[in-house]
Each structure stands twice: as structure tokens, then as C-alpha cells.
């Protein structure tokens, strides 16, 4: 059962998000637990309902410490509370829906969450058009619009389900005579340089004993696109596609050749449509 955390600056936003998730759970026929993370902003925190049976899931994670009382250590400058037990709860979540009217604070919260759990999928709720563009530079799992909350959350939760259902899918590469089995999602891109293939896995780079053409054939139908004769990119990690380059979720920019751009654009649009992005 997915465990969805909600972190908001105001109780009204939190309740709107919680209500939208409840409605989606009822309409789409799935069960999930919803937990409110403590932003430290006050404003009448309340418990979060669990869609499907309307049971109370929680109030403030980490609201009681080892001695039964509240143990808060202040937290980062963005205002989020760093409470005993809250960090451990973050590691149990399937994703966090993050919303704050000040996007700088929201981004600071995201950085803190990723510090606690680097692989945590965060759904950012943008309140203005400029917030959507600003979010492109952040490795958010999905960005939704507050004024189209229910519709966009539906796409985000569907994406979460599909990605998690296929997360066990792995691909094999040969390295130093040994076979490596790597989850598709962990592959950012493959790079051909001086007759070597470099497999980029976040901060790790592996040399593999195959041609880029062989890798492309192996990864066909898995969401990878050839952007240039030297690059084969996992479209899951593309945050923005431009005429001559693309931006990855980790901040890297990769070249897109003029000849291949129409093909890349079409492939990326089809990929987005298939995963129900906005």
C-alpha cells in the first residue's frame, strides 16, 4: 500500500491535497495511507485520513519522543521541524507531496527531504506558472499545478504506480567480464567516447563492453532515446527538452543534434503522454 506524505505551509493547502488524494483513491480504486509531516509552521495541524476506510492515519509524525514528550531540535532555516521519529518515517514513505506559497522555502524543504532520503520521490505543487519553470532545475518526481490539483495529482499517482511496478525491471551490462544487472530507472544515459561506452548511474560511471548500437537495441521500448551519435538517454530523467540540448534531473545538460531533434521531440512527447504527465 502506498504511503503518501504531505508537507505544506498552510493547513488549507494540506487539507485540499489530502481531500484530492481521498477522491482519487475512491475513483481509481486504490488504497493508500496519507501522513502529514510537520512543517513547524503551526496553523492547526490535524490528522490525515486514510483513503478507503477513513481511519486516522496520523497527526504529526514524530510527535512523541523516547520519553513520551516532543523532541524537536529546531530544524533547517526553511522552518521544517526536525523531530525525533520524523526522519525515520520519511524513509517509509512512497512519496511526498510538497506545497508552499514561497517556492524558495519549498525547494529548501525538498533539499532537506532528499538529505534524509536521497531517492525519495517528491511531487511539487506549483501555485504559479513561474514556479513550474523554476522547478525544472530540481529533480522532482513530478510537478503539479495547484489550480488543477486533482487532475494533475491523478497523473502523478499513476506515474508513481507505473514506475514502482516496473522498478524491478533490470538490464544486464558486461563489465570486466562480469554481468551487471541494473534497474532501468538508475540509468541516466549512455555515452560513447573513444570506442568506450560509459554508463552513467548518478555519480557513478561504469565502462561497459558493448557498442552503443547494441545497448540501444537492448533498451528498445524501455524509454531510451538516441539524442546524438554519442548519447543514449533515459527519458525518465529528462526534465526539459530544448532545441540543441536537454536538461536532466541531476542538472546535467546533454547535446541534441539538429538532425535528431524532431525524432527526440516526438519520442519524448509520446513518452510523456504514455506516463500521463501534464
Secondary structure as UniProt FT lines:
FT   STRAND          2..8
FT   HELIX           11..28
FT   STRAND          32..36
FT   STRAND          48..50
FT   TURN            51..54
FT   STRAND          55..58
FT   TURN            61..62
FT   TURN            66..67
FT   TURN            77..78
FT   TURN            84..85
FT   HELIX           86..90
FT   TURN            91..92
FT   STRAND          95..99
FT   HELIX           103..116
FT   TURN            118..119
FT   STRAND          121..126
FT   HELIX           129..134
FT   HELIX           135..137
FT   STRAND          142..145
FT   HELIX           146..148
FT   HELIX           149..165
FT   TURN            166..168
FT   STRAND          170..175
FT   TURN            176..177
FT   STRAND          178..183
FT   HELIX           184..186
FT   STRAND          189..193
FT   TURN            194..195
FT   STRAND          196..201
FT   TURN            202..203
FT   STRAND          204..208
FT   HELIX           212..218
FT   TURN            219..223
FT   STRAND          224..228
FT   TURN            229..230
FT   STRAND          231..234
FT   HELIX           235..237
FT   STRAND          238..241
FT   STRAND          245..248
FT   TURN            249..250
FT   STRAND          253..255
FT   TURN            258..260
FT   HELIX           261..274
FT   TURN            275..276
//
